[in-house]
Amino acid sequence: MIHVLKAGYFEFQPGDGTNYCVHVVEDMNGGLLVITHYSTWRYYEGDYLKFLHGSENEWTRTALFDYLESRHQEDTL
């Protein structure tokens, strides 16, 4: 059986000179998979962003989490 999952793509700049190109896919195990050029994360709304693999750093974690939280508040993700 094939499951069709919702997915999206967006780009954003958090204001510190960096640019993020992000793919987001619903995770069948809960949360959202967040994929950048350099890393993969699992996002849980209102909770945290778990690093899964790639290049981990706190600036990326903070930028992604803050952006995703703001998008969920607007309910536009």
C-alpha positions in Angstrom: 0.0 0.0 0.0 1.3 3.4 -0.9 0.7 6.3 1.5 0.4 9.8 -0.1 1.9 12.4 2.2 1.6 16.1 2.0 4.7 18.0 1.2 5.9 21.6 0.7 8.8 23.8 -0.2 9.8 27.2 0.9 12.8 29.6 1.1 13.4 32.1 3.9 16.0 34.4 5.2 16.1 34.8 9.0 17.8 38.2 8.8 21.4 37.1 9.6 22.6 36.8 6.0 21.7 33.2 5.6 19.2 31.7 3.1 17.4 28.4 3.7 15.8 26.3 1.0 13.5 23.8 2.8 11.4 20.8 1.9 8.8 19.7 4.4 7.1 16.3 4.4 4.6 14.9 6.8 6.2 12.0 8.7 4.1 8.9 9.1 5.5 8.5 12.6 4.4 12.0 13.7 5.7 15.5 13.1 7.2 16.9 9.9 10.4 15.9 8.2 12.3 19.1 7.5 15.0 18.8 4.8 17.6 21.5 4.0 20.6 21.2 1.7 22.8 20.1 4.6 20.6 18.5 7.2 17.4 16.6 8.0 15.3 17.3 11.1 11.9 16.2 12.6 9.7 19.1 13.7 7.1 18.8 16.4 4.8 21.8 16.5 5.1 23.8 19.7 7.7 21.3 21.1 11.1 21.0 19.4 13.2 20.3 16.3 15.1 17.0 16.5 18.3 16.6 14.5 18.3 13.4 12.3 21.4 13.6 10.1 23.7 15.8 8.2 25.4 19.0 9.4 24.0 20.0 12.9 24.3 23.5 14.3 22.3 25.6 16.7 21.9 28.5 14.3 20.1 26.3 11.8 18.0 24.7 14.5 16.9 28.0 15.9 16.2 29.6 12.5 14.2 26.6 11.3 12.2 26.1 14.6 11.4 29.8 14.9 10.3 30.0 11.3 8.2 26.9 11.5 6.6 28.0 14.7 5.7 31.4 13.1 4.2 29.6 10.1 2.1 27.4 12.3 0.8 30.4 14.2 -0.4 31.8 10.8 -1.6 28.3 9.9 -0.1 28.5 6.4 2.4 25.7 6.4 
